[in-house]
Amino acid sequence: MRMPKRILLTGGGSAGHVTPNLALLAALQAEGWEVHYAGSAAGMERRLVQDQVTAYHVVPVGKLRRYFSWANGLDALRVLAGLWVGWRLCGRLRPAVIFSKGGFVSVPAVIGGALRGIPVVAHESDYSPGLATRLVAPFVTVLCTTFEATRVPRARRLEHVGSPLRPALLHGSRPRGLRVLGFSGDRPVLLVVGGSLGAAALNQALREALASLSQRFDIVHLCGAGKEAPGLGGPAYRQYAYLDEAYGDVLAAADYVVSRAGANGLFELLALQKVSLLVPLGRAASRGDQLENAAWAEGEGLVRVVSEAGLTGDRLTQALDALVEAAPALRTRLATFQAPDAVGRILALLRALAA
């Protein structure tokens, strides 16, 4: 009897470093792969994938900061420990190939696997590469990108594949979504999502404008775990910390979306042709990757963008007024957007390298 091919997936720290792995996971299992996952002990990747893979393997994680901090010393030790664990794990599992979605948790498995001679496919979601991607680029056999214009110093081979999209999102149902939410569908549905960790500034602005906006929209608010407002409610407002299985149906029910500008979430909105207002995370709290993603999408005429700096309920309302007015033009432009089959392209690379 032929043994199934074994693959090691890795990536974590945020949903953007996990959900593309989930998109690949179903396709890999349908082809009979034995799927293992390397992640952190307490990251969201463990909660999202642990029950769906053959085995989940914990690796120590250290964060490499771009600024001085006494914590860098301790994290340097964690990084070294992680590299040792990643090298030993790859030696024990001997996967045919490794796929990395990035984040610092992926560094040990990628470098450990490469030192063992195991081919590595990695995926960079953002317009410009993050620090973890730049660090591991020389160890990666093929580095896949979401954006065609993305360049990564010292990468051995670049392949533009697009963003892996979860099948559940592509097959969402508006009627099911409306039933989940308890909305009639007689009014436009506004979905506000601040990313997997929530967005405090966006939450506050929406809550300031809620009385006004609920006169025009039925509103779904994904506010992030621990960021709920228990006393807030009403017949036109639904609040959730996070949606997992029902998210595809809720997204299908949405007429307008306000969202962060993480690359994976952005490409999901574009593929589903959602009229969207992006509120990218600024440079004060990030390296500016969401600003670049949003600028690209706005330059293509696919979205509208509003700055988080100085965001208030009034500014959010004004931006939504402009979004509704621009909706016909946006829908026309979105109808021309063709999302590449990223899952199919990545699977083809994995098969070829595993062979």
N, C-alpha and C positions, 0 to 999 in steps of 0.2 A: 504494500500500500504506500502511495506517494505521500510524504509528509508535507504539510502546508508550509508555505513560505512564511518566515517570521519577520516582522517589522517592528521597529521601536519608534513610537511617536513621542515628541516632547514639545513643550511650550507652555507658558503660563504667566501668571501675574495679573492678567486682565482678561476679560472675555474675548478681546481681539486676538489674543494669543492662544485661544482655546477653540473657539467656534469653527475656524477653518479645519482644525483636526477632526471635529465632529462631522463636518461635511464629508471628509475623506473616509471616516471610520465605517460608515454604512457600506460604502462602495468596496472598501477593502474586505470587509467581512463577507459581503456577497460573493467575492471572488475566492473566498476560502483562506485568506491570510490569517495567521495567528498574530494578534495585535497586542503589543505591550506598550506601556506608557511610563515615561520618566517625568516626574513632577515634584513639586514641593510638598512638605508635610501638611501645610495649612492653607495653601492657595486654593482659589476657586476651581482650578483645573481638577483637583482631587474630587471635589463634590460633583463636577459635571461629567467626568469620564470614568471614575473608578468602577462603577457597576457595569460599564459597557465594554470593558477590555478583558483580555485573558489575565493580565496581572498589572497592578499599579506599583511602580517602584519609586520610593522616596529618595531624593538626592538633596544634600545640603545646598542652600541658596545664599549667595551674598550679592549685595547690590553695589555696583561700581558707580560712584557719584562723580559728577563733573565739578564738584566744589569741595573745599576743605571741610572735613568733619572727622571728629575723633572716632566715629563709628566706622570709618573706612578701614581702620586697622583690624577690627574684629571681623568685618565683612571680608577682608582679604584672606583671613584664615578660613572663613566659610567657603570662599571660592576655591581655595586649595583643597579643602576637604571634599568639595563637590567634584572637582576634577579627578580626585583619587577614586571616589565612589563611581563616577561615570565611567572611568577606564575599567574598573573591576566589573561593573554591570555589563558593559559591552563584551568583555571577555567571557563572562558567564553565559550570557544569552546568545551571543554570536548571531545577531539578526542579519538577514540578507541585505538590508538597507535601513537607513534611519531617515525619518522625516521630521524636520524641525520647523515649528511655527514661530519661534523667537521668544524674546523675553530672557531675563538672566537665568531662569531655571533651565533653559535649553543648552546653555554653554557647556556644562560638564559632559552631557551625553554626546554633543556634536564633536568636541575635541577628543573625548575619550574614544569615540567610535572611529574617528579619522586616524588616530594613533594606532588603532587596531587594524587599520586597512579596510574598514567598512565604508562603503560609499554613503554619502550624505546628500540629501536633497533638502534645501531650506527655502522658506518663503518669506519675503519682505512685503508687508502690506502697504506701507506708507510711501509717499512720493519720494522722500529722501530716507536713506537707511538709518536705523537707530544704532545706538552704541553696541548693543549685543551683536547685531548683524555685522557691523564693521569688524568686531573682534574675531568672529568665527569665519569670516569670508574666506581666508586662505585655506581653511580646513574643509570647506564645502565643495562637493563635487559639482553640483548644479545649484545655482541660486536663482530661484523664481521670483518674479516681480509682478505686482498688481498693475503698476503704471509702466507704460512702454518707455517713458523718458527716464526712468530710474537708473542711476548708475551707482555702482558700489566699488570703491577702491579695493584692489587686490583680489577681487572675485575671479575665480578661474573660468567660470562659464555662466553667463546670464541668459535666462529664458523668460520672455514676457508671457505670462499665462492668465493674467486676470486674478480675480479673487474667488476662492472656493466658496460656493453658496450652499447653504443647508437646504436639502430637498424639501423639508417641512415648510420652509418659508416660501419656496417657489410654488407650493401646492396649497397655500392658505385659502380659506373660504370666507368671503364676506358674510354670508348668512350665519355661518357658525360663529364668526367673530362677534356679530351683533348679539347673538344669543348669549355668548359668554359675558358680554358687557351689560346686557339688559337694555340695549338701546333699540329704538324702533327703526332707525335708518332714515327717518323723515328729515333729519337735520344733518349737515356735514359733521363728520367725526374728525376731531383734532387729536392726534397722538403726540404727546410730548415725552421724549425719552432722553435722559441725561447720560446714557452709557451704563455699563454694568455696575459701576460704583456710584452712580447718581451724580448730579451736578448741583451744588448748593446755590449758585447764582441763578441758574435757570429755574430751580424749584421756587426760589423766592420771588422771581419776576412773575412766574405763572400764578402763584398764590396771590400776589398783589393785583393781578388783572383778572382773577377768576370770576368775580361778580359780573364784570363786563363781558368777558368772553363766553361765559355760560349762557348768555342771552342769545348767542349766535351759533355756538357749537355744542355738540356733545363731546366731552373731553375725557381722554384716557391719559393718565399721568403715571409714568414709570419713574419713581423718585429715588430709588436706590435703598438698599437695606439700611435700616436705622434712621432714615430721613423722612419717614412718614409724618403726617400731621393728623393725629387721631381725631381731632374735633372737626376736621374739614370734610365736607360732603355735600350731597345734594343730588337731585335727580339727573343732572347733566354732567356729573363728575364721578369718575372712577379712579381710585388711587391704588397703585400696587408698588411694592418694593421691587419686584422683578417678575417677569413672566418667562416661562421656559417653553413647555409644550404648546401652550395656547398662543404664543407670540405670533406665529405665522398667520393664524386666523384673525387676530387683532390687527395686525399690520394690513391684511387684506381689507379689513373693514374701514381703515383710515382713509379719509379724503385728503387730509393735509397732515404733514409731519414736521415737528420741530425736533431737531436732533443735534447731538455732538457731531464731530466730523472725523471720527475714527474711520480708517479706510474700509474695513470690512463692513461696518454698518452702512457707510456711504454707498458702497457698491450694491448692497442689498436693496437700498432705496432706489438706486438708479435702475437696477435690473427689473424691479417691480413697478417702475415708472410712477413713483410717488412724488407729488408736488411737495417740495421740502424747503424748509428754512433751516439753515445750519448755524449753530452757535459754537464755533470751534474753541477749544481750550487754548488760552493765550500763552504767551511765552513766560509769564510770571510763574506758571505752574507746570510748564512742559518745555520741550525743546523746540516747539513750534511746528510739529509735524501736522497737527490738525489744521493749522492756518494754511499750510501748503496744500493739503488735500482739498480744503474748501475753496482755495483760490483757483485750483485747477478746474473743479467742477463748475464754479461760477463763470470762469473764463470760457468753458464749453457751452454756456447757456443752459445748464441742466438744473441749477438750484439758485436760491437766493441766500445771502449770507448777512448776518448781523453780528457785530462785535460783542463779546461778553463784557468788555470794559464799560462800566457805566450802565449796564443793562438794568432797566426798571420795568415795572408793569406797563407803563405808558409806552416805552420804547418797544417792548415786545408786541403790544397791541398794534402800534403803527407798522411794525415790520410784517405782522400777519395781514393787515389791511393791504399792504403792497404785494404780499404773496398771493392773496386771493385775486387781486387785479391782474397779476402776471400769470395766473394759472393757465389760461388758454395757450399762451406762447410757450410756457414750460412744458405742457403736455405734448405739444407739437414736436418740440426738440427731444423730449424723452422718448418719443416713439421711434426715433432714429438710433437710439443707443443700443448697441449690440454687446452684451456681456459675453466675453470668451468662456468657453467650457473649461474652466480652470481645473475642476476635479478630473475630467477626462485627460487633460494634458499632463497633470501631475501623476496620475496613475500610469500613463504611458512611460514617463520617465522612471518611475519606481520599478515597473516591470523590467524595463531594459537594464537598469543597473543591478537589479536582483538576479538577473539571468547571468 
